[in-house]
């Protein structure tokens, strides 16, 4: 079983409650850092090699399975091989939901079409001004990831990626505000997108669509905070079981540590916990 945070007994009890309610449980998972190891080039990210078999086995025991990510929905479907996973789930009468761009885009195994809004006003002007701001702060070699509805500025390629990200935070925040946009800082990345949508809203949409009796959510970074908070609030309001899983890989404990019930070691740890849940749910 995973390391339990902050109170081992409390985390173990929450895990047991979700396992006992597995048939009514919604499992929501982030992608990068949770199902896919963090890599220097975001375009080369791939889902963990064991994820497909683990997720399909888990889906047979739970009510619904969803991927909730900051990536574009179509991109994560491709990188994660999610269409094939959705096919396997369909064979057992289960659905796979994908919420991309923090919930702005949606895809499901039954529809196979990405639905989402047009790019936010101001994004084009922001992108045009971005290279000049990066050069002004000595970060012209930052990797710019265009997501359609957002832009990610990655600093992983620098020798001092955390320092560069910290140096860029204020100027990018200012530039984003000039164009009616907001920033979402993460691990060696600063994402710029339209305000008003976050993973907490995605959780609310899933609750409305799925009507779960319990929720497990796993994530690894700042962008998952609102999802953690939404799950916690839902559990408090309904009295239903919840389990918040922090996928932690690296020397620094991140902002999710104090919100989480269970802490695991990166995607390997996440998949280990999901294997445990599949096994323990079968014994209920």
KEKE-3310 file (N, C-alpha, C; in steps of 0.2 Angstrom, whole numbers, plus 5000, padded with zeros to 4 digits):
npx = (5004:5002:5012:5005:4997:4991:4990:4992:4983:4971:4971:4972:4959:4951:4955:4950:4936:4933:4937:4927:4916:4918:4911:4903:4911:4919:4934:4946:4960:4975:4986:5000:5014:5006:5000:5009:5026:5035:5043:5057:5054:5038:5030:5035:5030:5023:5010:5012:5019:5012:5000:4988:4983:4981:4972:4961:4958:4954:4943:4933:4929:4925:4914:4915:4928:4940:4950:4958:4965:4978:4982:4978:4963:4963:4976:4981:4973:4979:4993:4992:4986:4973:4961:4962:4961:4948:4941:4943:4936:4923:4920:4917:4906:4909:4913:4925:4930:4937:4944:4950:4962:4960:4947:4940:4939:4931:4930:4925:4924:4913:4909:4920:4924:4932:4926:4925:4928:4931:4948:4954:4950:4964:4974:4981:4988:4995:5004:5011:5018:5026:5039:5048:5047:5052:5065:5070:5071:5081:5077:5075:5077:5067:5055:5041:5025:5011:4994:4982:4970:4978:4994:5010:5024:5039:5053:5061:5073:5083:5098:5096:5081:5071:5074:5074:5060:5054:5059:5052:5039:5033:5034:5027:5015:5010:5010:5000:4989:4987:4981:4969:4971:4975:4987:4994:5005:5017:5026:5041:5035:5025:5009:4998:4982:4964:4954:4942:4940:4944:4951:4943:4930:4928:4927:4915:4907:4908:4903:4890:4886:4890:4885:4891:4895:4906:4922:4939:4953:4968:4983:4997:5002:5001:4990:4981:4975:4962:4954:4956:4951:4938:4934:4935:4926:4914:4914:4912:4900:4891:4894:4900:4912:4929:4945:4960:4974:4991:5003:5019:5035:5051:5063:5057:5043:5027:5013:5002:5003:4999:4985:4982:4977:4984:5000:5010:5024:5026:5020:5022:5019:5006:5000:5002:4994:4981:4981:4980:4968:4959:4961:4957:4944:4938:4937:4927)
npy = (4994:5012:5026:5035:5051:5066:5058:5042:5033:5039:5041:5027:5023:5031:5026:5012:5015:5020:5008:4999:5005:5004:5000:5011:5021:5035:5037:5049:5055:5064:5067:5070:5067:5059:5048:5048:5049:5064:5073:5080:5086:5090:5085:5072:5064:5050:5038:5028:5012:5001:5006:5005:4992:4991:5002:4997:4985:4990:4998:4988:4987:4999:5013:5024:5031:5044:5055:5070:5084:5096:5097:5098:5089:5080:5078:5072:5060:5054:5053:5045:5034:5032:5030:5016:5011:5015:5007:4995:4997:4999:4986:4980:4987:5000:5017:5029:5045:5060:5075:5089:5103:5109:5106:5113:5107:5092:5074:5058:5040:5035:5045:5050:5063:5078:5091:5109:5126:5141:5148:5159:5177:5188:5179:5177:5189:5189:5178:5184:5194:5187:5181:5192:5196:5185:5185:5197:5194:5185:5172:5166:5154:5146:5133:5134:5129:5127:5126:5127:5132:5138:5142:5135:5139:5132:5128:5117:5114:5122:5124:5128:5127:5129:5142:5150:5149:5155:5168:5171:5172:5184:5194:5187:5185:5198:5201:5192:5197:5209:5205:5199:5187:5172:5165:5149:5142:5128:5113:5118:5125:5137:5141:5149:5155:5156:5164:5157:5143:5128:5113:5109:5113:5104:5092:5094:5094:5080:5074:5078:5071:5058:5054:5049:5038:5039:5046:5045:5054:5058:5067:5079:5092:5110:5113:5104:5107:5114:5103:5094:5101:5102:5089:5086:5095:5091:5078:5082:5088:5078:5068:5057:5044:5049:5050:5057:5057:5060:5061:5060:5064:5067:5079:5089:5092:5095:5107:5100:5091:5094:5093:5080:5063:5051:5048:5044:5037:5044:5040:5026:5023:5027:5018:5007:5009:5009:4996:4989:4994:4989:4975:4974:4979:4969:4960:4964)
npz = (5000:4997:5003:5017:5019:5027:5038:5042:5047:5044:5031:5027:5031:5023:5010:5011:5013:5000:4992:4997:4991:4978:4966:4964:4962:4955:4946:4944:4934:4932:4919:4914:4924:4932:4926:4915:4914:4918:4906:4896:4884:4880:4869:4868:4878:4885:4889:4904:4902:4908:4910:4902:4904:4917:4919:4912:4919:4931:4927:4926:4939:4944:4944:4934:4923:4921:4912:4917:4912:4908:4895:4878:4873:4862:4859:4871:4870:4859:4864:4875:4870:4871:4864:4861:4873:4877:4868:4873:4886:4881:4878:4890:4893:4898:4900:4894:4899:4894:4899:4893:4892:4905:4906:4897:4885:4878:4877:4873:4875:4868:4859:4852:4847:4849:4858:4860:4865:4854:4852:4865:4865:4863:4864:4852:4851:4863:4860:4850:4856:4865:4862:4863:4876:4882:4877:4883:4896:4896:4892:4880:4874:4879:4878:4868:4869:4860:4862:4856:4864:4873:4879:4883:4892:4893:4904:4906:4898:4902:4911:4924:4928:4937:4942:4931:4928:4939:4937:4926:4930:4935:4924:4913:4919:4920:4906:4902:4908:4902:4890:4894:4899:4910:4921:4924:4934:4934:4936:4931:4921:4914:4911:4900:4898:4895:4908:4920:4919:4926:4934:4944:4940:4930:4937:4944:4932:4929:4940:4939:4927:4929:4942:4954:4969:4976:4975:4968:4965:4957:4956:4952:4952:4953:4945:4948:4960:4961:4957:4968:4978:4974:4975:4988:4994:4988:4994:5008:5007:5003:5011:5006:5002:4998:4990:4989:4979:4979:4967:4968:4962:4964:4973:4980:4990:4984:4981:4983:4993:5006:5005:5001:5003:5001:4997:4983:4974:4960:4943:4943:4956:4957:4948:4955:4966:4960:4956:4968:4972:4962:4965:4979:4978:4971:4981:4989)
capx = (5000:5006:5013:4999:4999:4997:4989:4992:4977:4965:4972:4970:4952:4948:4956:4946:4930:4932:4937:4921:4911:4921:4906:4900:4917:4922:4941:4948:4967:4979:4990:5007:5016:5002:5000:5014:5032:5037:5049:5059:5050:5031:5028:5038:5027:5019:5007:5016:5018:5007:4994:4982:4981:4979:4965:4955:4956:4951:4936:4928:4927:4922:4908:4918:4935:4941:4957:4957:4972:4979:4984:4972:4960:4965:4983:4982:4970:4985:4999:4990:4983:4966:4956:4962:4959:4941:4938:4943:4931:4917:4918:4914:4901:4911:4915:4931:4929:4943:4943:4957:4963:4957:4939:4937:4938:4929:4931:4923:4925:4907:4908:4926:4925:4934:4921:4927:4927:4937:4953:4952:4953:4970:4979:4986:4992:5000:5009:5016:5023:5029:5046:5051:5047:5057:5072:5071:5073:5086:5074:5073:5077:5062:5051:5034:5020:5005:4989:4976:4967:4982:5001:5014:5031:5043:5060:5065:5079:5088:5102:5092:5074:5066:5076:5071:5053:5053:5061:5047:5033:5030:5033:5022:5008:5009:5008:4994:4984:4986:4977:4964:4972:4978:4993:4994:5012:5017:5033:5045:5031:5020:5004:4994:4975:4958:4951:4936:4939:4949:4949:4937:4924:4928:4925:4908:4903:4908:4898:4883:4885:4890:4882:4895:4894:4913:4927:4946:4956:4975:4986:5004:5004:4997:4984:4976:4973:4955:4951:4957:4947:4931:4932:4935:4920:4909:4913:4910:4893:4887:4895:4902:4919:4934:4952:4965:4981:4997:5009:5025:5042:5056:5065:5053:5036:5023:5007:4996:5005:4994:4978:4981:4976:4988:5006:5014:5030:5025:5016:5023:5015:4999:4997:5002:4988:4976:4981:4978:4961:4956:4961:4953:4937:4936:4936:4921)
capy = (5000:5018:5030:5039:5058:5067:5054:5036:5029:5042:5039:5020:5022:5033:5021:5007:5017:5020:5001:4996:5008:5004:5000:5017:5026:5039:5038:5054:5055:5069:5064:5071:5066:5055:5042:5048:5052:5070:5072:5087:5088:5088:5081:5065:5061:5044:5035:5023:5006:4997:5010:5002:4985:4993:5005:4992:4980:4995:5000:4983:4987:5005:5016:5028:5032:5050:5058:5077:5086:5103:5096:5097:5083:5076:5077:5067:5054:5051:5051:5040:5028:5032:5027:5009:5009:5016:5001:4989:4998:4998:4979:4978:4991:5006:5023:5033:5052:5064:5082:5092:5110:5110:5105:5117:5102:5085:5069:5052:5034:5034:5051:5051:5069:5084:5097:5114:5133:5144:5151:5165:5183:5190:5174:5178:5195:5187:5174:5188:5198:5182:5180:5198:5196:5180:5188:5202:5191:5179:5165:5166:5147:5142:5129:5136:5124:5129:5121:5129:5136:5140:5142:5133:5141:5127:5129:5111:5113:5126:5121:5130:5127:5132:5149:5153:5149:5160:5174:5173:5172:5191:5197:5183:5187:5205:5201:5189:5201:5214:5202:5196:5180:5171:5160:5143:5139:5121:5111:5121:5127:5142:5140:5155:5153:5160:5163:5155:5136:5124:5106:5109:5113:5097:5087:5096:5091:5073:5072:5079:5066:5051:5053:5044:5037:5040:5049:5045:5059:5058:5073:5080:5098:5116:5113:5099:5109:5115:5097:5091:5105:5101:5082:5087:5099:5086:5073:5085:5090:5072:5062:5051:5043:5052:5048:5061:5054:5064:5058:5064:5062:5073:5080:5094:5090:5101:5110:5095:5087:5095:5091:5073:5058:5046:5050:5039:5039:5045:5036:5019:5023:5028:5012:5002:5010:5007:4989:4988:4996:4983:4969:4975:4980:4962:4956:4967)
capz = (5000:4997:5009:5018:5021:5032:5044:5039:5049:5041:5023:5026:5031:5016:5005:5013:5011:4993:4990:4998:4987:4971:4961:4963:4962:4949:4946:4939:4935:4928:4914:4915:4931:4936:4921:4911:4917:4916:4901:4894:4878:4881:4864:4868:4883:4883:4895:4907:4898:4911:4912:4898:4907:4924:4919:4909:4924:4936:4925:4927:4946:4946:4940:4928:4923:4917:4912:4917:4910:4905:4888:4873:4873:4856:4860:4876:4868:4855:4867:4879:4867:4875:4860:4861:4880:4876:4865:4878:4891:4878:4878:4896:4895:4902:4896:4896:4898:4894:4899:4891:4893:4911:4906:4891:4879:4881:4872:4876:4871:4863:4854:4848:4844:4854:4859:4864:4862:4850:4856:4869:4863:4866:4864:4847:4853:4868:4857:4846:4861:4870:4861:4865:4883:4884:4876:4888:4903:4895:4892:4873:4872:4882:4873:4868:4867:4858:4864:4853:4868:4878:4877:4888:4892:4897:4906:4908:4895:4905:4917:4931:4925:4942:4943:4925:4928:4944:4934:4921:4932:4935:4917:4910:4923:4917:4899:4901:4911:4897:4885:4897:4900:4916:4921:4928:4935:4936:4937:4926:4915:4915:4906:4899:4896:4897:4915:4921:4919:4930:4934:4948:4936:4926:4942:4944:4926:4929:4945:4936:4922:4932:4948:4958:4976:4979:4970:4969:4961:4957:4952:4954:4952:4955:4941:4951:4967:4961:4957:4975:4983:4972:4977:4995:4995:4987:5000:5014:5006:5002:5016:5002:5002:4994:4991:4985:4978:4976:4963:4970:4960:4964:4979:4984:4991:4981:4985:4984:4999:5012:5003:4999:5008:5000:4993:4980:4970:4953:4939:4946:4963:4955:4945:4961:4971:4956:4956:4974:4972:4958:4969:4985:4976:4969:4987:4993)
cpx = (5004:5007:5007:5001:4992:4996:4988:4985:4971:4965:4970:4962:4948:4949:4951:4938:4928:4932:4930:4915:4913:4916:4903:4905:4918:4930:4943:4956:4970:4983:4997:5009:5012:5001:5006:5020:5033:5044:5051:5055:5042:5028:5030:5035:5023:5016:5012:5014:5013:5001:4988:4979:4978:4972:4960:4953:4952:4944:4931:4926:4924:4917:4910:4925:4936:4948:4955:4964:4972:4981:4978:4970:4963:4972:4984:4978:4976:4990:4998:4987:4976:4961:4956:4959:4951:4938:4938:4937:4924:4915:4915:4909:4902:4913:4921:4930:4936:4941:4950:4956:4959:4949:4936:4936:4936:4929:4928:4924:4919:4907:4914:4927:4927:4929:4924:4926:4932:4942:4951:4954:4959:4975:4984:4991:4997:5006:5014:5021:5027:5037:5050:5052:5052:5064:5074:5073:5077:5084:5072:5073:5072:5058:5044:5030:5013:5000:4982:4972:4971:4989:5005:5021:5035:5050:5064:5072:5084:5092:5099:5085:5070:5068:5073:5063:5051:5054:5056:5040:5029:5029:5027:5015:5006:5006:5002:4988:4982:4982:4971:4964:4975:4984:4992:5001:5012:5025:5037:5041:5026:5015:5000:4987:4970:4956:4944:4935:4945:4947:4944:4930:4923:4925:4917:4904:4903:4903:4891:4881:4885:4886:4885:4893:4901:4917:4934:4949:4964:4978:4993:5006:4999:4990:4979:4973:4965:4951:4951:4952:4939:4929:4931:4928:4914:4908:4910:4902:4888:4888:4898:4910:4923:4941:4956:4972:4986:5002:5015:5032:5046:5058:5061:5045:5032:5017:5002:4997:5000:4987:4977:4980:4981:4994:5009:5019:5029:5020:5016:5019:5008:4996:4997:4996:4982:4975:4978:4970:4957:4955:4956:4945:4934:4934:4930:4915)
cpy = (5006:5021:5034:5045:5061:5062:5047:5032:5032:5041:5032:5019:5025:5029:5015:5008:5017:5013:4998:4999:5008:5004:5006:5023:5029:5040:5043:5055:5061:5064:5064:5071:5061:5048:5042:5052:5059:5070:5079:5090:5086:5084:5074:5061:5055:5041:5029:5016:5001:5000:5007:4996:4987:4997:5001:4988:4984:4996:4995:4983:4994:5008:5020:5030:5039:5052:5066:5080:5093:5102:5096:5090:5078:5074:5071:5060:5050:5049:5046:5034:5027:5029:5019:5007:5010:5010:4996:4990:4997:4990:4976:4983:4998:5011:5026:5040:5055:5072:5086:5100:5112:5110:5109:5112:5095:5080:5062:5046:5033:5039:5051:5058:5074:5090:5102:5121:5135:5146:5157:5171:5185:5185:5175:5184:5193:5183:5179:5192:5193:5182:5186:5198:5191:5182:5193:5200:5185:5172:5164:5158:5143:5139:5131:5131:5127:5124:5122:5134:5139:5140:5140:5135:5136:5129:5123:5110:5117:5122:5123:5132:5131:5140:5153:5154:5154:5167:5176:5174:5179:5194:5193:5184:5193:5205:5197:5193:5207:5212:5198:5189:5179:5166:5154:5140:5132:5120:5113:5122:5132:5142:5146:5153:5157:5159:5160:5147:5133:5117:5105:5109:5106:5092:5088:5093:5084:5071:5072:5073:5059:5049:5048:5043:5038:5042:5048:5050:5059:5064:5074:5087:5104:5115:5108:5101:5110:5108:5093:5095:5103:5094:5083:5090:5094:5081:5076:5086:5084:5067:5056:5050:5046:5050:5053:5059:5059:5060:5062:5061:5067:5075:5085:5092:5096:5103:5105:5091:5087:5093:5084:5069:5052:5049:5044:5041:5039:5040:5028:5018:5023:5021:5007:5003:5008:4999:4986:4988:4990:4977:4969:4976:4973:4958:4958:4963)
cpz = (5000:5003:5010:5021:5022:5038:5041:5041:5045:5034:5022:5026:5025:5011:5005:5011:5004:4990:4991:4994:4980:4965:4959:4962:4955:4950:4941:4940:4930:4924:4915:4922:4935:4932:4917:4915:4914:4912:4899:4889:4879:4876:4864:4874:4881:4890:4897:4903:4901:4912:4908:4902:4914:4924:4916:4915:4930:4934:4926:4934:4948:4942:4933:4929:4919:4918:4912:4917:4907:4898:4884:4873:4868:4857:4866:4874:4863:4859:4872:4876:4870:4870:4860:4868:4880:4873:4869:4884:4888:4878:4884:4898:4899:4897:4899:4894:4898:4894:4898:4892:4899:4911:4900:4885:4882:4875:4876:4872:4866:4858:4849:4845:4850:4853:4863:4861:4858:4855:4859:4865:4866:4865:4858:4848:4858:4865:4853:4850:4865:4868:4863:4872:4886:4883:4881:4894:4902:4895:4885:4870:4875:4877:4874:4865:4866:4858:4861:4858:4874:4875:4884:4887:4896:4898:4907:4904:4897:4910:4924:4929:4930:4943:4937:4925:4933:4941:4929:4923:4932:4928:4913:4913:4920:4910:4898:4903:4905:4891:4888:4898:4908:4915:4925:4929:4937:4937:4931:4920:4918:4909:4906:4895:4898:4904:4915:4921:4922:4931:4939:4945:4932:4931:4943:4938:4927:4934:4943:4931:4924:4938:4953:4965:4980:4973:4973:4963:4962:4953:4955:4954:4953:4951:4944:4958:4967:4961:4964:4979:4981:4975:4985:4997:4994:4992:5006:5013:5006:5007:5012:5003:4997:4995:4986:4985:4975:4973:4964:4967:4960:4972:4983:4984:4989:4985:4986:4991:5005:5011:5002:5005:5008:4995:4990:4976:4963:4950:4942:4952:4961:4953:4950:4965:4967:4956:4962:4975:4968:4962:4975:4984:4974:4976:4991:4992)
residu = (UNK:UNK:UNK:UNK:UNK:UNK:UNK:UNK:UNK:UNK:UNK:UNK:UNK:UNK:UNK:UNK:UNK:UNK:UNK:UNK:UNK:UNK:UNK:UNK:UNK:UNK:UNK:UNK:UNK:UNK:UNK:UNK:UNK:UNK:UNK:UNK:UNK:UNK:UNK:UNK:UNK:UNK:UNK:UNK:UNK:UNK:UNK:UNK:UNK:UNK:UNK:UNK:UNK:UNK:UNK:UNK:UNK:UNK:UNK:UNK:UNK:UNK:UNK:UNK:UNK:UNK:UNK:UNK:UNK:UNK:UNK:UNK:UNK:UNK:UNK:UNK:UNK:UNK:UNK:UNK:UNK:UNK:UNK:UNK:UNK:UNK:UNK:UNK:UNK:UNK:UNK:UNK:UNK:UNK:UNK:UNK:UNK:UNK:UNK:UNK:UNK:UNK:UNK:UNK:UNK:UNK:UNK:UNK:UNK:UNK:UNK:UNK:UNK:UNK:UNK:UNK:UNK:UNK:UNK:UNK:UNK:UNK:UNK:UNK:UNK:UNK:UNK:UNK:UNK:UNK:UNK:UNK:UNK:UNK:UNK:UNK:UNK:UNK:UNK:UNK:UNK:UNK:UNK:UNK:UNK:UNK:UNK:UNK:UNK:UNK:UNK:UNK:UNK:UNK:UNK:UNK:UNK:UNK:UNK:UNK:UNK:UNK:UNK:UNK:UNK:UNK:UNK:UNK:UNK:UNK:UNK:UNK:UNK:UNK:UNK:UNK:UNK:UNK:UNK:UNK:UNK:UNK:UNK:UNK:UNK:UNK:UNK:UNK:UNK:UNK:UNK:UNK:UNK:UNK:UNK:UNK:UNK:UNK:UNK:UNK:UNK:UNK:UNK:UNK:UNK:UNK:UNK:UNK:UNK:UNK:UNK:UNK:UNK:UNK:UNK:UNK:UNK:UNK:UNK:UNK:UNK:UNK:UNK:UNK:UNK:UNK:UNK:UNK:UNK:UNK:UNK:UNK:UNK:UNK:UNK:UNK:UNK:UNK:UNK:UNK:UNK:UNK:UNK:UNK:UNK:UNK:UNK:UNK:UNK:UNK:UNK:UNK:UNK:UNK:UNK:UNK:UNK:UNK:UNK:UNK:UNK:UNK:UNK:UNK:UNK:UNK:UNK:UNK:UNK:UNK:UNK:UNK:UNK:UNK:UNK:UNK:UNK:UNK:UNK:UNK:UNK:UNK:UNK:UNK)
# end
